[in-house]
């Protein structure tokens, strides 16, 4: 098959079938915190669960997590999206960081986003993402940190809804 799709009159549409183009996404996974997390400046180490509500199913093997450290199931370029939902009042700033190690030991801030909240009745939503080249599943890992100044609230968690959580999608071979 040439990869060109045609109609019954012999005209081609110029579209390429996904199978002919080399496939598609083979890994996708979502994780979230299950209950509110008090505001502080620390790595999120507890209350993580794999999303499982409303029909979501992990595509592929899925990530593994231990004490807030996430291990990739395969090498490749991975899109990592971290979303934070902060419920608080009049804070100087709140931020979320994606921390990466390439030696299974020393973690560095790979990507970080901050915002502030001056209205006592609103939540803040922060989106942070990075593309990580996972060349070795034993050594390249991620963890997630939250930081808040003048803490008077918490990061929202829920066992049925993605409020504060992470999405992992494998994009391509490394």
C-alpha positions, 0 to 999 in steps of 0.5 A, spaced: 500 500 500 502 506 498 499 510 504 495 514 499 488 514 500 483 514 494 476 514 492 472 509 487 474 514 482 481 513 482 482 520 485 487 520 491 486 525 497 493 525 499 492 523 506 496 518 509 494 512 514 497 512 521 499 505 520 503 507 513 506 513 517 509 509 522 504 508 528 502 513 533 502 514 541 504 507 544 504 510 551 500 515 555 498 515 563 495 520 568 497 520 575 494 525 580 494 526 588 488 523 591 487 528 597 489 535 599 496 537 600 498 542 605 502 548 602 509 548 603 515 547 599 517 540 598 517 534 593 510 531 592 511 524 595 505 521 597 497 520 595 499 519 588 494 514 584 494 512 577 487 515 574 482 510 573 475 513 573 470 515 568 473 510 563 480 512 563 485 506 561 493 507 561 495 506 554 501 501 554 505 499 560 504 505 564 509 509 569 511 506 576 511 511 582 515 510 589 515 515 594 514 521 589 519 518 584 516 516 577 520 511 572 519 511 565 517 504 562 521 505 556 526 510 552 524 515 548 522 522 548 516 523 553 511 529 554 510 530 561 505 535 563 504 537 570 498 541 573 497 544 579 490 546 582 491 551 588 486 553 593 488 559 598 488 566 599 492 572 598 499 568 597 505 571 594 506 566 589 505 558 588 509 554 583 510 547 580 516 544 578 518 538 574 525 535 577 529 530 573 535 526 574 539 523 569 543 519 574 538 516 578 541 520 584 541 528 583 535 532 581 535 538 577 529 543 576 528 542 569 521 546 568 518 551 573 512 555 573 509 560 578 503 565 579 500 569 584 493 569 587 491 576 590 483 574 591 481 570 597 475 567 593 479 564 587 483 558 585 489 558 581 491 553 576 498 552 573 500 548 567 507 546 567 510 541 561 517 539 559 519 534 553 524 529 556 529 525 552 529 518 556 535 515 554 536 510 560 529 508 564 534 506 570 537 513 570 532 518 567 526 519 572 522 525 574 519 527 581 514 533 582 515 539 587 510 544 589 512 551 592 508 556 596 510 563 599 505 565 605 501 559 605 494 559 607 491 553 603 492 547 599 493 543 593 487 540 591 486 533 590 481 528 588 480 520 587 475 521 581 478 528 578 484 530 575 485 536 579 493 536 581 496 531 577 501 529 571 500 526 564 505 522 561 505 521 553 511 518 549 512 522 543 517 518 539 523 514 539 530 517 542 
